[in-house]
């Protein structure tokens, strides 16, 4: 068995410097949705890899560039890390307790946009390499990084990039960009991700907003038109009413249900964290809640915009209304097919005047939860967290995991530094520094055990 004591000591000794590295990276805005700071951040990431002996290149795509890095090791076995350098927009700014791009440490946490998603995870990987190299002259295996800049907008150019660079990205296994602990502090392994189809629906009934007293009784109202269209998508029973939507859904296996049953109860934690009183569909908790959370596809209205929404009154009849809607998909649903089913459904319901704009999509992707690499990552957590990782057979979120699984044909596993109250995508995004440290130590074990496999 490998002795990690000296490397763990290096992790602890280097922690202040690694927190400074995280602050430095997070202080650089890189907002893909707004095209803010992207090229400069890619160059910063490339520089961080080069400082650790990686041969790097900043590779163009039809969108934001991809940073690739590779360093040889004692073994020809190759471990690939996938991360992303783009972050979510910081708005609403007024809800941040400290400026989003001025990372701040307080009460055992570090706050700032990107400290968890995903710059903290990238620094976690680099910190693990630093700790290993503090104790030995070379890495135990070949390590590659692919760090993209469009994950937060659906990775529209990544599948083509992976398909075009299969040889460059070739590896024996790879580690996904996220991970973390549950409400009880236990590290969790996600063996897959749901897919997503993200659209915007637009209703236009005129070219100019009208006085509601003039037009209220005789003009069509875009807000009502959109509301009626949205009401056809899902009923009060929460079932999605698009014909054919569920046709390709694969139900969870007995092994999936076994893994879900081992997950801790989360109902009370969700209620406390999000201030909700009840769950939909009469769910109360336990296995039913876990199953519904990840193995049932969804239709979510993410935002609605129309007419006047400021203080006081304005008697206006809107000429345009918009709604952003996402569909979270499970195996074997395809986002492109869902998009076509949606358009056909709206036309059939008499809403062919509603414009349906494609904003992004990714298929779901999974790794066998009993794959030897994934199981090694699970077991490697034991000496850091006091017990192996819990395995969730698929996570509720989405990401470009399918592109790697389908083109590279290698297993993927997750490990990281997040926690349930990390406010990812929200104001006051944060990481618990103790989780950051443990994430580094777990990553060390993944690299070392992988090289010895």
URGI-V125997 format. One record per helix or strand of 3 or more residues. SS is the DSSP state (hx for helix, st for strand). FROM is the first residue (numbers start at 1). TO is the last residue. If there is no record, write none. Layout:
BEGIN
SS FROM TO
SS FROM TO
END
This chain:
BEGIN
hx 5 26
hx 32 34
hx 38 50
st 55 59
st 66 71
st 78 84
hx 93 95
st 104 106
st 109 111
hx 119 133
st 142 148
hx 151 153
hx 158 164
st 173 175
st 187 190
st 192 204
hx 212 215
hx 222 231
hx 254 262
hx 267 274
hx 280 282
hx 286 295
st 300 306
st 320 329
hx 335 348
st 355 362
hx 372 380
hx 382 385
st 390 392
st 395 398
hx 401 408
st 430 432
hx 433 452
END
